[in-house]
Amino acid sequence: MVVNGAVENALATIGAVLWCVQILPQIWKSWRAKSTTGLSPWLMFTWMISLWVLGIYNITQKLSIPLHIQPELCACCFLSCAIQVGCVYALRTGIKNGVTWPIKMFGIIATVLLGGALFPQIWEIIKRKEVVGLSIKFIIIDMLGGAFSFAPPPLDAFAASSYLIVVGMELLILLLATILNPIAYYRRRDEKVTEVIEEIETIDKIVSSKDYVANAEANINRPTDLDDAFAEWF
């Protein structure tokens, strides 16, 4: 099958650009809220590790150049680059000698880590019964980055699986946000209304008790009928 290199590079470039700016909405949201409540730290940490492995796989398999650059821009440091260079040359040497299981192992690890990183975040959402602290813009940009990273046929199975899993999991997060967040909003509103009603009832009880005490004191100080009778004698 003929591969259209221009289309492949164009789509991969769009995906790489989106994955480079994806984190900005999340940084802005967390900074504005002065909190990362609801955002799983395991999501960011596992993604960092997965991109390191994915970079080795993409380079070794000679995928499009933007897919080489993409993981490096998202999780770049000199030590990881040095390790990746060593792994790439070692894996390519193995492939030339007919040893392909190591590169398959890297592909599987990258797929598992990239998709598995989203499980702690989904658990956080289920636990809180709403999407809190997670930028929806971040998820949408990341999902589009994964979608544009699909190369035209023939597809690389492991690379395609990585991006497909990310897109699918993030679609699930958007679905959960669409369903759970309105439910959580109305639940908090009802709780607030109930709280206000209880406060009003408490105030009414306090006021009623004060009126009762005042009436009781007035009755105590008011002359009785017997007192009135004795008063008539004098």
Summary of the structure (lengths in Angstrom):
residues: 234
radius of gyration: 32.8
end to end distance: 126.0
largest distance: 130.5
contacts: 681
relative contact order: 0.13
helix: 82%
strand: 0%
